[in-house]
Amino acid sequence: MRLLLKLSGEVLGGRAGLGLDPEALSHFADTIAALAQKHEVAIVTGGGNIMRGKTAPGLDRAKADQIGMMATVVNCM
């Protein structure tokens, strides 16, 4: 079976929901490794939360959201 997992930036941030949480990353790595034993696994990661966390002065929320969505599209290519 082929599986496609979309992991949002928020879920990679763990309980804080921001940045990258080592415990959350470890959990997902273990789970994905187990799935990969029996299935083909592809992963798409988000980028919106990371972009919003680094918003430049003068960049409005809508533009930051659009950049984050484009990061997700680029990540799936």
mmJSON file of the N, C-alpha and C atoms, coordinates in Angstrom:
{"data_MODEL":{"atom_site":{
"group_PDB":["ATOM","ATOM","ATOM","ATOM","ATOM","ATOM","ATOM","ATOM","ATOM","ATOM","ATOM","ATOM","ATOM","ATOM","ATOM","ATOM","ATOM","ATOM","ATOM","ATOM","ATOM","ATOM","ATOM","ATOM","ATOM","ATOM","ATOM","ATOM","ATOM","ATOM","ATOM","ATOM","ATOM","ATOM","ATOM","ATOM","ATOM","ATOM","ATOM","ATOM","ATOM","ATOM","ATOM","ATOM","ATOM","ATOM","ATOM","ATOM","ATOM","ATOM","ATOM","ATOM","ATOM","ATOM","ATOM","ATOM","ATOM","ATOM","ATOM","ATOM","ATOM","ATOM","ATOM","ATOM","ATOM","ATOM","ATOM","ATOM","ATOM","ATOM","ATOM","ATOM","ATOM","ATOM","ATOM","ATOM","ATOM","ATOM","ATOM","ATOM","ATOM","ATOM","ATOM","ATOM","ATOM","ATOM","ATOM","ATOM","ATOM","ATOM","ATOM","ATOM","ATOM","ATOM","ATOM","ATOM","ATOM","ATOM","ATOM","ATOM","ATOM","ATOM","ATOM","ATOM","ATOM","ATOM","ATOM","ATOM","ATOM","ATOM","ATOM","ATOM","ATOM","ATOM","ATOM","ATOM","ATOM","ATOM","ATOM","ATOM","ATOM","ATOM","ATOM","ATOM","ATOM","ATOM","ATOM","ATOM","ATOM","ATOM","ATOM","ATOM","ATOM","ATOM","ATOM","ATOM","ATOM","ATOM","ATOM","ATOM","ATOM","ATOM","ATOM","ATOM","ATOM","ATOM","ATOM","ATOM","ATOM","ATOM","ATOM","ATOM","ATOM","ATOM","ATOM","ATOM","ATOM","ATOM","ATOM","ATOM","ATOM","ATOM","ATOM","ATOM","ATOM","ATOM","ATOM","ATOM","ATOM","ATOM","ATOM","ATOM","ATOM","ATOM","ATOM","ATOM","ATOM","ATOM","ATOM","ATOM","ATOM","ATOM","ATOM","ATOM","ATOM","ATOM","ATOM","ATOM","ATOM","ATOM","ATOM","ATOM","ATOM","ATOM","ATOM","ATOM","ATOM","ATOM","ATOM","ATOM","ATOM","ATOM","ATOM","ATOM","ATOM","ATOM","ATOM","ATOM","ATOM","ATOM","ATOM","ATOM","ATOM","ATOM","ATOM","ATOM","ATOM","ATOM","ATOM","ATOM","ATOM","ATOM","ATOM","ATOM","ATOM","ATOM","ATOM","ATOM","ATOM","ATOM","ATOM"],
"id":[1,2,3,4,5,6,7,8,9,10,11,12,13,14,15,16,17,18,19,20,21,22,23,24,25,26,27,28,29,30,31,32,33,34,35,36,37,38,39,40,41,42,43,44,45,46,47,48,49,50,51,52,53,54,55,56,57,58,59,60,61,62,63,64,65,66,67,68,69,70,71,72,73,74,75,76,77,78,79,80,81,82,83,84,85,86,87,88,89,90,91,92,93,94,95,96,97,98,99,100,101,102,103,104,105,106,107,108,109,110,111,112,113,114,115,116,117,118,119,120,121,122,123,124,125,126,127,128,129,130,131,132,133,134,135,136,137,138,139,140,141,142,143,144,145,146,147,148,149,150,151,152,153,154,155,156,157,158,159,160,161,162,163,164,165,166,167,168,169,170,171,172,173,174,175,176,177,178,179,180,181,182,183,184,185,186,187,188,189,190,191,192,193,194,195,196,197,198,199,200,201,202,203,204,205,206,207,208,209,210,211,212,213,214,215,216,217,218,219,220,221,222,223,224,225,226,227,228,229,230,231],
"type_symbol":["N","C","C","N","C","C","N","C","C","N","C","C","N","C","C","N","C","C","N","C","C","N","C","C","N","C","C","N","C","C","N","C","C","N","C","C","N","C","C","N","C","C","N","C","C","N","C","C","N","C","C","N","C","C","N","C","C","N","C","C","N","C","C","N","C","C","N","C","C","N","C","C","N","C","C","N","C","C","N","C","C","N","C","C","N","C","C","N","C","C","N","C","C","N","C","C","N","C","C","N","C","C","N","C","C","N","C","C","N","C","C","N","C","C","N","C","C","N","C","C","N","C","C","N","C","C","N","C","C","N","C","C","N","C","C","N","C","C","N","C","C","N","C","C","N","C","C","N","C","C","N","C","C","N","C","C","N","C","C","N","C","C","N","C","C","N","C","C","N","C","C","N","C","C","N","C","C","N","C","C","N","C","C","N","C","C","N","C","C","N","C","C","N","C","C","N","C","C","N","C","C","N","C","C","N","C","C","N","C","C","N","C","C","N","C","C","N","C","C","N","C","C","N","C","C","N","C","C","N","C","C"],
"label_atom_id":["N","CA","C","N","CA","C","N","CA","C","N","CA","C","N","CA","C","N","CA","C","N","CA","C","N","CA","C","N","CA","C","N","CA","C","N","CA","C","N","CA","C","N","CA","C","N","CA","C","N","CA","C","N","CA","C","N","CA","C","N","CA","C","N","CA","C","N","CA","C","N","CA","C","N","CA","C","N","CA","C","N","CA","C","N","CA","C","N","CA","C","N","CA","C","N","CA","C","N","CA","C","N","CA","C","N","CA","C","N","CA","C","N","CA","C","N","CA","C","N","CA","C","N","CA","C","N","CA","C","N","CA","C","N","CA","C","N","CA","C","N","CA","C","N","CA","C","N","CA","C","N","CA","C","N","CA","C","N","CA","C","N","CA","C","N","CA","C","N","CA","C","N","CA","C","N","CA","C","N","CA","C","N","CA","C","N","CA","C","N","CA","C","N","CA","C","N","CA","C","N","CA","C","N","CA","C","N","CA","C","N","CA","C","N","CA","C","N","CA","C","N","CA","C","N","CA","C","N","CA","C","N","CA","C","N","CA","C","N","CA","C","N","CA","C","N","CA","C","N","CA","C","N","CA","C","N","CA","C","N","CA","C","N","CA","C","N","CA","C"],
"label_alt_id":[null,null,null,null,null,null,null,null,null,null,null,null,null,null,null,null,null,null,null,null,null,null,null,null,null,null,null,null,null,null,null,null,null,null,null,null,null,null,null,null,null,null,null,null,null,null,null,null,null,null,null,null,null,null,null,null,null,null,null,null,null,null,null,null,null,null,null,null,null,null,null,null,null,null,null,null,null,null,null,null,null,null,null,null,null,null,null,null,null,null,null,null,null,null,null,null,null,null,null,null,null,null,null,null,null,null,null,null,null,null,null,null,null,null,null,null,null,null,null,null,null,null,null,null,null,null,null,null,null,null,null,null,null,null,null,null,null,null,null,null,null,null,null,null,null,null,null,null,null,null,null,null,null,null,null,null,null,null,null,null,null,null,null,null,null,null,null,null,null,null,null,null,null,null,null,null,null,null,null,null,null,null,null,null,null,null,null,null,null,null,null,null,null,null,null,null,null,null,null,null,null,null,null,null,null,null,null,null,null,null,null,null,null,null,null,null,null,null,null,null,null,null,null,null,null,null,null,null,null,null,null],
"label_comp_id":["MET","MET","MET","ARG","ARG","ARG","LEU","LEU","LEU","LEU","LEU","LEU","LEU","LEU","LEU","LYS","LYS","LYS","LEU","LEU","LEU","SER","SER","SER","GLY","GLY","GLY","GLU","GLU","GLU","VAL","VAL","VAL","LEU","LEU","LEU","GLY","GLY","GLY","GLY","GLY","GLY","ARG","ARG","ARG","ALA","ALA","ALA","GLY","GLY","GLY","LEU","LEU","LEU","GLY","GLY","GLY","LEU","LEU","LEU","ASP","ASP","ASP","PRO","PRO","PRO","GLU","GLU","GLU","ALA","ALA","ALA","LEU","LEU","LEU","SER","SER","SER","HIS","HIS","HIS","PHE","PHE","PHE","ALA","ALA","ALA","ASP","ASP","ASP","THR","THR","THR","ILE","ILE","ILE","ALA","ALA","ALA","ALA","ALA","ALA","LEU","LEU","LEU","ALA","ALA","ALA","GLN","GLN","GLN","LYS","LYS","LYS","HIS","HIS","HIS","GLU","GLU","GLU","VAL","VAL","VAL","ALA","ALA","ALA","ILE","ILE","ILE","VAL","VAL","VAL","THR","THR","THR","GLY","GLY","GLY","GLY","GLY","GLY","GLY","GLY","GLY","ASN","ASN","ASN","ILE","ILE","ILE","MET","MET","MET","ARG","ARG","ARG","GLY","GLY","GLY","LYS","LYS","LYS","THR","THR","THR","ALA","ALA","ALA","PRO","PRO","PRO","GLY","GLY","GLY","LEU","LEU","LEU","ASP","ASP","ASP","ARG","ARG","ARG","ALA","ALA","ALA","LYS","LYS","LYS","ALA","ALA","ALA","ASP","ASP","ASP","GLN","GLN","GLN","ILE","ILE","ILE","GLY","GLY","GLY","MET","MET","MET","MET","MET","MET","ALA","ALA","ALA","THR","THR","THR","VAL","VAL","VAL","VAL","VAL","VAL","ASN","ASN","ASN","CYS","CYS","CYS","MET","MET","MET"],
"label_asym_id":["A","A","A","A","A","A","A","A","A","A","A","A","A","A","A","A","A","A","A","A","A","A","A","A","A","A","A","A","A","A","A","A","A","A","A","A","A","A","A","A","A","A","A","A","A","A","A","A","A","A","A","A","A","A","A","A","A","A","A","A","A","A","A","A","A","A","A","A","A","A","A","A","A","A","A","A","A","A","A","A","A","A","A","A","A","A","A","A","A","A","A","A","A","A","A","A","A","A","A","A","A","A","A","A","A","A","A","A","A","A","A","A","A","A","A","A","A","A","A","A","A","A","A","A","A","A","A","A","A","A","A","A","A","A","A","A","A","A","A","A","A","A","A","A","A","A","A","A","A","A","A","A","A","A","A","A","A","A","A","A","A","A","A","A","A","A","A","A","A","A","A","A","A","A","A","A","A","A","A","A","A","A","A","A","A","A","A","A","A","A","A","A","A","A","A","A","A","A","A","A","A","A","A","A","A","A","A","A","A","A","A","A","A","A","A","A","A","A","A","A","A","A","A","A","A","A","A","A","A","A","A"],
"label_entity_id":["1","1","1","1","1","1","1","1","1","1","1","1","1","1","1","1","1","1","1","1","1","1","1","1","1","1","1","1","1","1","1","1","1","1","1","1","1","1","1","1","1","1","1","1","1","1","1","1","1","1","1","1","1","1","1","1","1","1","1","1","1","1","1","1","1","1","1","1","1","1","1","1","1","1","1","1","1","1","1","1","1","1","1","1","1","1","1","1","1","1","1","1","1","1","1","1","1","1","1","1","1","1","1","1","1","1","1","1","1","1","1","1","1","1","1","1","1","1","1","1","1","1","1","1","1","1","1","1","1","1","1","1","1","1","1","1","1","1","1","1","1","1","1","1","1","1","1","1","1","1","1","1","1","1","1","1","1","1","1","1","1","1","1","1","1","1","1","1","1","1","1","1","1","1","1","1","1","1","1","1","1","1","1","1","1","1","1","1","1","1","1","1","1","1","1","1","1","1","1","1","1","1","1","1","1","1","1","1","1","1","1","1","1","1","1","1","1","1","1","1","1","1","1","1","1","1","1","1","1","1","1"],
"label_seq_id":[1,1,1,2,2,2,3,3,3,4,4,4,5,5,5,6,6,6,7,7,7,8,8,8,9,9,9,10,10,10,11,11,11,12,12,12,13,13,13,14,14,14,15,15,15,16,16,16,17,17,17,18,18,18,19,19,19,20,20,20,21,21,21,22,22,22,23,23,23,24,24,24,25,25,25,26,26,26,27,27,27,28,28,28,29,29,29,30,30,30,31,31,31,32,32,32,33,33,33,34,34,34,35,35,35,36,36,36,37,37,37,38,38,38,39,39,39,40,40,40,41,41,41,42,42,42,43,43,43,44,44,44,45,45,45,46,46,46,47,47,47,48,48,48,49,49,49,50,50,50,51,51,51,52,52,52,53,53,53,54,54,54,55,55,55,56,56,56,57,57,57,58,58,58,59,59,59,60,60,60,61,61,61,62,62,62,63,63,63,64,64,64,65,65,65,66,66,66,67,67,67,68,68,68,69,69,69,70,70,70,71,71,71,72,72,72,73,73,73,74,74,74,75,75,75,76,76,76,77,77,77],
"pdbx_PDB_ins_code":[null,null,null,null,null,null,null,null,null,null,null,null,null,null,null,null,null,null,null,null,null,null,null,null,null,null,null,null,null,null,null,null,null,null,null,null,null,null,null,null,null,null,null,null,null,null,null,null,null,null,null,null,null,null,null,null,null,null,null,null,null,null,null,null,null,null,null,null,null,null,null,null,null,null,null,null,null,null,null,null,null,null,null,null,null,null,null,null,null,null,null,null,null,null,null,null,null,null,null,null,null,null,null,null,null,null,null,null,null,null,null,null,null,null,null,null,null,null,null,null,null,null,null,null,null,null,null,null,null,null,null,null,null,null,null,null,null,null,null,null,null,null,null,null,null,null,null,null,null,null,null,null,null,null,null,null,null,null,null,null,null,null,null,null,null,null,null,null,null,null,null,null,null,null,null,null,null,null,null,null,null,null,null,null,null,null,null,null,null,null,null,null,null,null,null,null,null,null,null,null,null,null,null,null,null,null,null,null,null,null,null,null,null,null,null,null,null,null,null,null,null,null,null,null,null,null,null,null,null,null,null],
"Cartn_x":[0.842,0.0,0.893,0.465,1.165,0.44,1.215,0.655,1.26,0.427,0.887,0.498,1.489,1.25,1.532,0.609,0.819,0.985,2.172,2.457,2.528,1.63,1.599,2.738,3.089,4.087,3.643,2.336,1.803,2.03,1.787,1.962,3.444,4.328,5.76,6.276,5.501,5.869,5.498,4.877,4.509,3.459,3.536,2.522,2.541,3.706,3.8,3.183,3.181,2.61,3.415,4.68,5.51,6.933,7.592,8.971,9.006,10.087,10.242,10.533,9.69,9.828,10.537,11.708,12.452,11.643,10.829,10.02,8.98,8.334,7.341,8.015,9.169,9.894,10.29,10.764,11.155,9.954,8.829,7.604,7.195,7.16,6.765,7.775,9.054,10.082,9.898,9.652,9.439,8.194,7.119,5.864,6.015,6.655,6.843,7.773,8.812,9.724,8.975,8.075,7.287,6.366,5.731,4.864,5.658,6.864,7.696,8.174,8.067,8.427,7.479,6.222,5.213,4.602,4.857,4.202,5.196,4.827,5.572,5.021,5.901,5.463,6.075,5.227,5.676,5.182,5.972,5.638,5.687,4.67,4.635,4.584,5.476,5.472,4.96,4.373,3.88,4.999,4.648,5.64,5.031,3.704,3.016,3.373,3.393,3.677,5.108,6.029,7.424,7.552,6.886,6.944,6.33,5.172,4.531,5.389,6.153,7.024,8.182,8.477,9.606,9.142,7.948,7.392,8.263,8.585,9.401,8.535,9.133,8.378,7.836,6.597,5.989,5.308,5.408,4.754,3.457,2.319,1.049,0.726,-0.233,-0.592,-1.013,-1.789,-2.253,-1.077,-0.11,1.076,1.871,2.032,2.756,2.04,0.702,-0.069,0.131,0.119,0.322,1.704,2.717,4.075,4.127,3.476,3.433,2.747,1.65,0.952,1.827,2.544,3.451,4.585,5.044,6.082,5.58,4.32,3.744,3.715,3.331,3.299,4.703,5.681,7.065,7.557,7.222,7.662,7.11,5.956,5.375,5.878,6.698,7.186,8.335],
"Cartn_y":[-1.17,0.0,1.241,2.259,3.541,4.504,5.176,6.132,7.503,8.522,9.902,10.586,11.051,11.742,13.223,14.058,15.504,15.926,16.342,16.782,18.303,18.909,20.368,20.9,22.145,22.785,22.813,22.949,23.005,21.691,20.566,19.274,18.99,19.477,19.272,20.108,21.111,21.953,21.35,20.178,19.522,20.298,20.236,20.891,22.405,22.962,24.415,24.843,23.915,24.226,25.218,25.396,26.391,25.871,26.151,25.694,24.192,23.55,22.102,21.515,20.6,19.975,18.629,18.442,17.189,15.952,16.041,14.887,14.537,15.553,15.309,14.701,15.243,14.707,13.258,12.931,11.557,10.618,11.065,10.257,9.961,10.999,10.798,9.939,10.12,9.309,7.833,7.522,6.125,5.544,6.316,5.852,5.638,6.578,6.477,5.319,5.117,3.989,2.665,2.552,1.322,1.128,2.201,2.108,1.716,2.257,2.012,0.565,-0.178,-1.598,-2.384,-1.934,-2.68,-1.901,-0.598,0.244,1.217,1.743,2.852,4.126,4.957,6.155,7.399,8.371,9.687,10.708,11.746,12.747,14.139,14.933,16.342,17.125,18.078,18.902,20.296,20.91,22.276,23.272,24.519,25.557,26.843,26.87,28.103,28.599,27.718,28.15,28.651,28.002,28.436,29.82,30.032,31.345,32.414,32.133,33.137,33.465,32.479,32.726,33.637,33.79,34.609,35.746,36.214,37.266,38.517,39.017,40.231,41.454,42.506,43.752,44.226,44.654,45.136,44.06,42.796,41.697,41.381,41.606,41.38,39.89,39.577,38.19,37.414,38.043,37.349,36.927,37.811,37.468,36.347,36.418,35.366,34.03,34.033,32.802,32.263,33.147,32.715,32.1,32.699,32.155,30.777,30.625,29.325,28.268,28.64,27.69,27.305,28.271,27.963,27.051,27.227,26.338,24.9,24.7,23.358,22.783,23.598,23.139,22.751,23.588,23.303,22.026,21.843,20.649,19.365,19.427,18.194,17.868,18.731,18.475,17.519],
"Cartn_z":[0.0,0.0,0.0,-0.714,-0.719,0.209,1.037,1.986,1.746,1.795,1.714,3.011,3.751,5.015,4.83,5.279,5.261,6.712,7.072,8.437,8.45,9.178,9.23,10.092,9.869,10.719,12.164,12.38,13.744,14.481,13.818,14.489,14.749,13.883,14.101,15.267,15.651,16.787,18.131,18.12,19.374,20.137,21.441,22.282,22.139,21.872,21.69,20.36,19.378,18.074,17.268,17.615,16.941,16.835,15.731,15.552,15.323,15.74,15.613,16.987,17.423,18.733,18.583,19.226,19.089,19.487,20.527,20.943,19.881,19.329,18.278,17.05,16.67,15.514,15.732,16.926,17.246,17.171,17.715,17.679,16.237,15.402,14.014,13.264,13.531,12.869,13.196,14.46,14.861,14.199,14.194,13.6,12.099,11.435,9.986,9.641,10.435,10.2,10.299,11.269,11.413,10.206,9.753,8.576,7.334,7.217,6.037,5.947,7.038,7.001,6.091,6.003,5.248,4.088,4.03,3.031,2.409,1.236,0.647,1.272,1.799,2.512,1.868,1.589,1.127,2.14,2.353,3.365,2.741,3.03,2.655,3.949,4.096,5.305,4.99,5.989,5.848,6.095,6.03,6.286,6.803,6.879,7.259,8.641,9.626,10.997,11.129,10.447,10.517,9.887,8.753,8.099,8.99,9.574,10.423,11.631,12.108,13.247,12.904,11.605,11.174,10.273,10.503,9.665,9.721,8.558,8.474,8.732,9.29,9.477,8.129,8.129,6.896,6.076,6.483,5.775,6.505,5.834,6.522,6.637,7.496,7.809,6.561,5.675,4.47,3.596,3.415,2.61,3.275,4.6,5.321,5.156,5.221,5.017,3.605,2.615,1.233,1.049,1.646,1.551,2.2,3.348,4.019,3.172,2.506,1.633,0.446,-0.103,-1.214,-0.761,0.481,1.012,1.04,1.402,1.407,-0.002,-0.987,-2.374,-2.833,-2.551,-2.948,-2.275,-1.004,-0.283,-0.88,-1.534,-2.072,-3.472,-4.047,-5.41,-5.423],
"occupancy":[1.0,1.0,1.0,1.0,1.0,1.0,1.0,1.0,1.0,1.0,1.0,1.0,1.0,1.0,1.0,1.0,1.0,1.0,1.0,1.0,1.0,1.0,1.0,1.0,1.0,1.0,1.0,1.0,1.0,1.0,1.0,1.0,1.0,1.0,1.0,1.0,1.0,1.0,1.0,1.0,1.0,1.0,1.0,1.0,1.0,1.0,1.0,1.0,1.0,1.0,1.0,1.0,1.0,1.0,1.0,1.0,1.0,1.0,1.0,1.0,1.0,1.0,1.0,1.0,1.0,1.0,1.0,1.0,1.0,1.0,1.0,1.0,1.0,1.0,1.0,1.0,1.0,1.0,1.0,1.0,1.0,1.0,1.0,1.0,1.0,1.0,1.0,1.0,1.0,1.0,1.0,1.0,1.0,1.0,1.0,1.0,1.0,1.0,1.0,1.0,1.0,1.0,1.0,1.0,1.0,1.0,1.0,1.0,1.0,1.0,1.0,1.0,1.0,1.0,1.0,1.0,1.0,1.0,1.0,1.0,1.0,1.0,1.0,1.0,1.0,1.0,1.0,1.0,1.0,1.0,1.0,1.0,1.0,1.0,1.0,1.0,1.0,1.0,1.0,1.0,1.0,1.0,1.0,1.0,1.0,1.0,1.0,1.0,1.0,1.0,1.0,1.0,1.0,1.0,1.0,1.0,1.0,1.0,1.0,1.0,1.0,1.0,1.0,1.0,1.0,1.0,1.0,1.0,1.0,1.0,1.0,1.0,1.0,1.0,1.0,1.0,1.0,1.0,1.0,1.0,1.0,1.0,1.0,1.0,1.0,1.0,1.0,1.0,1.0,1.0,1.0,1.0,1.0,1.0,1.0,1.0,1.0,1.0,1.0,1.0,1.0,1.0,1.0,1.0,1.0,1.0,1.0,1.0,1.0,1.0,1.0,1.0,1.0,1.0,1.0,1.0,1.0,1.0,1.0,1.0,1.0,1.0,1.0,1.0,1.0,1.0,1.0,1.0,1.0,1.0,1.0],
"B_iso_or_equiv":[0.0,0.0,0.0,0.0,0.0,0.0,0.0,0.0,0.0,0.0,0.0,0.0,0.0,0.0,0.0,0.0,0.0,0.0,0.0,0.0,0.0,0.0,0.0,0.0,0.0,0.0,0.0,0.0,0.0,0.0,0.0,0.0,0.0,0.0,0.0,0.0,0.0,0.0,0.0,0.0,0.0,0.0,0.0,0.0,0.0,0.0,0.0,0.0,0.0,0.0,0.0,0.0,0.0,0.0,0.0,0.0,0.0,0.0,0.0,0.0,0.0,0.0,0.0,0.0,0.0,0.0,0.0,0.0,0.0,0.0,0.0,0.0,0.0,0.0,0.0,0.0,0.0,0.0,0.0,0.0,0.0,0.0,0.0,0.0,0.0,0.0,0.0,0.0,0.0,0.0,0.0,0.0,0.0,0.0,0.0,0.0,0.0,0.0,0.0,0.0,0.0,0.0,0.0,0.0,0.0,0.0,0.0,0.0,0.0,0.0,0.0,0.0,0.0,0.0,0.0,0.0,0.0,0.0,0.0,0.0,0.0,0.0,0.0,0.0,0.0,0.0,0.0,0.0,0.0,0.0,0.0,0.0,0.0,0.0,0.0,0.0,0.0,0.0,0.0,0.0,0.0,0.0,0.0,0.0,0.0,0.0,0.0,0.0,0.0,0.0,0.0,0.0,0.0,0.0,0.0,0.0,0.0,0.0,0.0,0.0,0.0,0.0,0.0,0.0,0.0,0.0,0.0,0.0,0.0,0.0,0.0,0.0,0.0,0.0,0.0,0.0,0.0,0.0,0.0,0.0,0.0,0.0,0.0,0.0,0.0,0.0,0.0,0.0,0.0,0.0,0.0,0.0,0.0,0.0,0.0,0.0,0.0,0.0,0.0,0.0,0.0,0.0,0.0,0.0,0.0,0.0,0.0,0.0,0.0,0.0,0.0,0.0,0.0,0.0,0.0,0.0,0.0,0.0,0.0,0.0,0.0,0.0,0.0,0.0,0.0,0.0,0.0,0.0,0.0,0.0,0.0],
"pdbx_formal_charge":[null,null,null,null,null,null,null,null,null,null,null,null,null,null,null,null,null,null,null,null,null,null,null,null,null,null,null,null,null,null,null,null,null,null,null,null,null,null,null,null,null,null,null,null,null,null,null,null,null,null,null,null,null,null,null,null,null,null,null,null,null,null,null,null,null,null,null,null,null,null,null,null,null,null,null,null,null,null,null,null,null,null,null,null,null,null,null,null,null,null,null,null,null,null,null,null,null,null,null,null,null,null,null,null,null,null,null,null,null,null,null,null,null,null,null,null,null,null,null,null,null,null,null,null,null,null,null,null,null,null,null,null,null,null,null,null,null,null,null,null,null,null,null,null,null,null,null,null,null,null,null,null,null,null,null,null,null,null,null,null,null,null,null,null,null,null,null,null,null,null,null,null,null,null,null,null,null,null,null,null,null,null,null,null,null,null,null,null,null,null,null,null,null,null,null,null,null,null,null,null,null,null,null,null,null,null,null,null,null,null,null,null,null,null,null,null,null,null,null,null,null,null,null,null,null,null,null,null,null,null,null],
"auth_seq_id":[1,1,1,2,2,2,3,3,3,4,4,4,5,5,5,6,6,6,7,7,7,8,8,8,9,9,9,10,10,10,11,11,11,12,12,12,13,13,13,14,14,14,15,15,15,16,16,16,17,17,17,18,18,18,19,19,19,20,20,20,21,21,21,22,22,22,23,23,23,24,24,24,25,25,25,26,26,26,27,27,27,28,28,28,29,29,29,30,30,30,31,31,31,32,32,32,33,33,33,34,34,34,35,35,35,36,36,36,37,37,37,38,38,38,39,39,39,40,40,40,41,41,41,42,42,42,43,43,43,44,44,44,45,45,45,46,46,46,47,47,47,48,48,48,49,49,49,50,50,50,51,51,51,52,52,52,53,53,53,54,54,54,55,55,55,56,56,56,57,57,57,58,58,58,59,59,59,60,60,60,61,61,61,62,62,62,63,63,63,64,64,64,65,65,65,66,66,66,67,67,67,68,68,68,69,69,69,70,70,70,71,71,71,72,72,72,73,73,73,74,74,74,75,75,75,76,76,76,77,77,77],
"auth_comp_id":["MET","MET","MET","ARG","ARG","ARG","LEU","LEU","LEU","LEU","LEU","LEU","LEU","LEU","LEU","LYS","LYS","LYS","LEU","LEU","LEU","SER","SER","SER","GLY","GLY","GLY","GLU","GLU","GLU","VAL","VAL","VAL","LEU","LEU","LEU","GLY","GLY","GLY","GLY","GLY","GLY","ARG","ARG","ARG","ALA","ALA","ALA","GLY","GLY","GLY","LEU","LEU","LEU","GLY","GLY","GLY","LEU","LEU","LEU","ASP","ASP","ASP","PRO","PRO","PRO","GLU","GLU","GLU","ALA","ALA","ALA","LEU","LEU","LEU","SER","SER","SER","HIS","HIS","HIS","PHE","PHE","PHE","ALA","ALA","ALA","ASP","ASP","ASP","THR","THR","THR","ILE","ILE","ILE","ALA","ALA","ALA","ALA","ALA","ALA","LEU","LEU","LEU","ALA","ALA","ALA","GLN","GLN","GLN","LYS","LYS","LYS","HIS","HIS","HIS","GLU","GLU","GLU","VAL","VAL","VAL","ALA","ALA","ALA","ILE","ILE","ILE","VAL","VAL","VAL","THR","THR","THR","GLY","GLY","GLY","GLY","GLY","GLY","GLY","GLY","GLY","ASN","ASN","ASN","ILE","ILE","ILE","MET","MET","MET","ARG","ARG","ARG","GLY","GLY","GLY","LYS","LYS","LYS","THR","THR","THR","ALA","ALA","ALA","PRO","PRO","PRO","GLY","GLY","GLY","LEU","LEU","LEU","ASP","ASP","ASP","ARG","ARG","ARG","ALA","ALA","ALA","LYS","LYS","LYS","ALA","ALA","ALA","ASP","ASP","ASP","GLN","GLN","GLN","ILE","ILE","ILE","GLY","GLY","GLY","MET","MET","MET","MET","MET","MET","ALA","ALA","ALA","THR","THR","THR","VAL","VAL","VAL","VAL","VAL","VAL","ASN","ASN","ASN","CYS","CYS","CYS","MET","MET","MET"],
"auth_asym_id":["A","A","A","A","A","A","A","A","A","A","A","A","A","A","A","A","A","A","A","A","A","A","A","A","A","A","A","A","A","A","A","A","A","A","A","A","A","A","A","A","A","A","A","A","A","A","A","A","A","A","A","A","A","A","A","A","A","A","A","A","A","A","A","A","A","A","A","A","A","A","A","A","A","A","A","A","A","A","A","A","A","A","A","A","A","A","A","A","A","A","A","A","A","A","A","A","A","A","A","A","A","A","A","A","A","A","A","A","A","A","A","A","A","A","A","A","A","A","A","A","A","A","A","A","A","A","A","A","A","A","A","A","A","A","A","A","A","A","A","A","A","A","A","A","A","A","A","A","A","A","A","A","A","A","A","A","A","A","A","A","A","A","A","A","A","A","A","A","A","A","A","A","A","A","A","A","A","A","A","A","A","A","A","A","A","A","A","A","A","A","A","A","A","A","A","A","A","A","A","A","A","A","A","A","A","A","A","A","A","A","A","A","A","A","A","A","A","A","A","A","A","A","A","A","A","A","A","A","A","A","A"],
"auth_atom_id":["N","CA","C","N","CA","C","N","CA","C","N","CA","C","N","CA","C","N","CA","C","N","CA","C","N","CA","C","N","CA","C","N","CA","C","N","CA","C","N","CA","C","N","CA","C","N","CA","C","N","CA","C","N","CA","C","N","CA","C","N","CA","C","N","CA","C","N","CA","C","N","CA","C","N","CA","C","N","CA","C","N","CA","C","N","CA","C","N","CA","C","N","CA","C","N","CA","C","N","CA","C","N","CA","C","N","CA","C","N","CA","C","N","CA","C","N","CA","C","N","CA","C","N","CA","C","N","CA","C","N","CA","C","N","CA","C","N","CA","C","N","CA","C","N","CA","C","N","CA","C","N","CA","C","N","CA","C","N","CA","C","N","CA","C","N","CA","C","N","CA","C","N","CA","C","N","CA","C","N","CA","C","N","CA","C","N","CA","C","N","CA","C","N","CA","C","N","CA","C","N","CA","C","N","CA","C","N","CA","C","N","CA","C","N","CA","C","N","CA","C","N","CA","C","N","CA","C","N","CA","C","N","CA","C","N","CA","C","N","CA","C","N","CA","C","N","CA","C","N","CA","C","N","CA","C","N","CA","C","N","CA","C","N","CA","C","N","CA","C"],
"pdbx_PDB_model_num":[1,1,1,1,1,1,1,1,1,1,1,1,1,1,1,1,1,1,1,1,1,1,1,1,1,1,1,1,1,1,1,1,1,1,1,1,1,1,1,1,1,1,1,1,1,1,1,1,1,1,1,1,1,1,1,1,1,1,1,1,1,1,1,1,1,1,1,1,1,1,1,1,1,1,1,1,1,1,1,1,1,1,1,1,1,1,1,1,1,1,1,1,1,1,1,1,1,1,1,1,1,1,1,1,1,1,1,1,1,1,1,1,1,1,1,1,1,1,1,1,1,1,1,1,1,1,1,1,1,1,1,1,1,1,1,1,1,1,1,1,1,1,1,1,1,1,1,1,1,1,1,1,1,1,1,1,1,1,1,1,1,1,1,1,1,1,1,1,1,1,1,1,1,1,1,1,1,1,1,1,1,1,1,1,1,1,1,1,1,1,1,1,1,1,1,1,1,1,1,1,1,1,1,1,1,1,1,1,1,1,1,1,1,1,1,1,1,1,1,1,1,1,1,1,1,1,1,1,1,1,1]
}}}
